[in-house]
């Protein structure tokens, strides 16, 4: 089991020292990550900020991108009481 007569040479000491430093670094990193995970403030759920189609249409009309006739036609289509694109 012990081929070197129960003694350690220079390389054994070096390997043991590096192993000990790496073990402590791994342990400290794990403790820090665990601490950060447990103390994290929960974020509020993200809600989509997509606006309603009628609101987008009203914004385009307010910016002057479309005229009143186009606005009224598009609004009627959105509400379902105007001409539709699909034919039955």
C-alpha positions in Angstrom: 0.0 0.0 0.0 2.8 2.4 0.8 5.4 2.2 -1.8 7.5 5.1 -0.6 8.1 3.9 3.0 5.3 6.1 4.6 7.1 9.3 3.6 6.1 12.1 1.2 8.5 13.6 -1.3 8.3 17.1 -2.7 5.8 16.3 -5.4 3.5 14.7 -2.9 3.5 17.8 -0.8 2.9 20.0 -3.8 0.0 17.9 -5.0 -1.5 17.8 -1.5 -1.2 21.6 -1.1 -2.8 22.3 -4.5 -5.6 19.8 -3.7 -6.2 21.5 -0.4 -6.4 25.0 -1.9 -8.8 23.8 -4.6 -10.9 22.0 -2.1 -11.3 25.1 0.1 -11.9 27.3 -3.0 -14.7 24.9 -4.1 -16.2 24.8 -0.6 -16.1 28.7 -0.3 -17.6 29.1 -3.7 -20.4 26.7 -2.9 -21.2 28.5 0.4 -21.2 31.9 -1.4 -23.5 30.7 -4.1 -25.8 29.1 -1.6 -25.9 32.3 0.4 -26.7 34.4 -2.6 -29.4 32.0 -3.8 -31.2 31.9 -0.4 -31.0 35.7 0.1 -32.2 36.6 -3.4 -35.3 38.9 -3.5 -37.9 37.3 -5.6 -38.7 39.2 -8.8 -42.3 40.0 -9.6 -43.8 38.0 -12.4 -43.3 39.6 -15.8 -46.4 40.6 -17.5 -46.5 41.2 -21.3 -46.9 44.9 -22.1 -48.6 44.3 -25.4 -51.3 46.9 -26.0 -54.7 46.1 -27.2 -55.2 46.4 -31.0 -57.7 49.3 -30.6 -55.2 51.2 -28.5 -52.5 50.7 -31.1 -54.9 51.9 -33.8 -55.8 55.0 -31.7 -52.1 55.8 -31.2 -51.5 55.6 -35.0 -54.4 57.9 -35.6 -53.2 60.4 -32.9 -49.7 60.4 -34.5 -51.3 61.2 -37.9 -50.1 57.9 -39.6 -53.7 57.2 -40.7 -56.6 59.4 -41.5 -60.1 59.3 -39.9 -61.7 57.2 -42.6 -59.0 54.5 -42.3 -59.2 54.7 -38.5 -63.0 54.2 -38.5 -62.9 51.3 -41.0 -60.1 49.5 -39.1 -61.9 50.1 -35.8 -65.1 48.6 -37.2 -63.2 45.5 -38.5 -61.5 45.1 -35.1 -64.9 45.3 -33.3 -66.4 42.8 -35.7 -69.1 45.0 -37.2 -67.3 46.0 -40.3 -66.1 44.2 -43.5 -63.9 41.2 -42.8 -61.0 39.8 -44.8 -62.1 36.2 -44.8 -65.1 35.3 -47.0 -67.5 32.6 -45.8 
